[in-house]
Amino acid sequence: MPDLLDGQDSYLVRSELPPGNTDALVARTVGFLYSLREACVKQEQFQTVTFDQLIDGMVPGTGSLWRTLGAASLC
């Protein structure tokens, strides 16, 4: 199997941009999760908490960001 990093298709696995600001990583991650919100919310059937409560328990403040995204999408 050819090495993807050195082959003609290496652009598929290598970024041309420098890494983003790590201070925004949590917000970007929550934004990405929100783009998959149907799958995220679906897990609630297996939990005793809502998805925003679940992620807020992992990283405080993320539940509020999740709810803000939800409110913004209703506009």
C-alpha positions in Angstrom: 0.0 0.0 0.0 1.5 3.4 -1.0 2.2 5.9 1.7 -0.6 8.5 1.6 1.6 11.3 2.9 4.0 11.0 0.0 1.8 9.9 -2.9 0.1 11.9 -5.6 -3.0 12.1 -3.4 -1.2 13.5 -0.3 -3.2 16.7 -0.5 -6.2 14.6 0.7 -4.5 13.9 4.1 -2.3 17.0 4.5 -3.4 20.4 5.4 -2.0 23.4 3.6 -3.1 25.7 6.4 -1.4 26.1 9.7 -3.2 24.8 12.8 -6.0 27.0 14.1 -6.1 28.9 17.3 -6.3 26.4 20.2 -8.3 28.9 22.3 -11.2 28.3 19.9 -10.9 24.5 19.7 -13.7 23.8 22.2 -16.1 26.2 20.4 -15.2 24.8 17.0 -15.7 21.2 18.3 -19.1 22.1 19.7 -20.0 23.7 16.4 -19.0 20.6 14.5 -21.0 18.4 16.9 -24.0 20.7 16.3 -23.7 20.0 12.6 -24.3 16.4 13.5 -27.0 17.3 16.1 -29.5 14.7 15.0 -27.0 11.9 16.0 -26.0 13.8 19.1 -29.5 14.2 20.4 -30.4 10.7 19.4 -28.0 9.4 22.1 -30.4 11.0 24.7 -32.5 7.8 24.6 -29.6 5.9 26.1 -28.8 8.6 28.8 -30.4 10.1 31.8 -29.3 13.6 30.7 -29.8 15.7 27.6 -26.9 16.1 25.2 -26.1 19.7 26.4 -26.0 18.4 30.0 -23.7 15.6 28.9 -21.1 17.8 27.2 -21.3 20.4 29.9 -20.4 17.7 32.4 -17.3 17.0 30.3 -16.3 20.6 29.6 -18.2 23.2 31.6 -19.7 25.9 29.4 -20.2 23.7 26.4 -23.8 23.0 27.2 -24.5 26.7 27.1 -22.8 27.0 23.8 -24.9 24.1 22.4 -28.1 25.8 23.6 -27.0 29.1 22.0 -26.5 27.4 18.7 -29.9 25.8 19.0 -31.6 29.2 19.7 -29.7 30.8 16.8 -30.9 28.1 14.4 -34.5 28.9 15.3 -34.2 32.4 14.0 
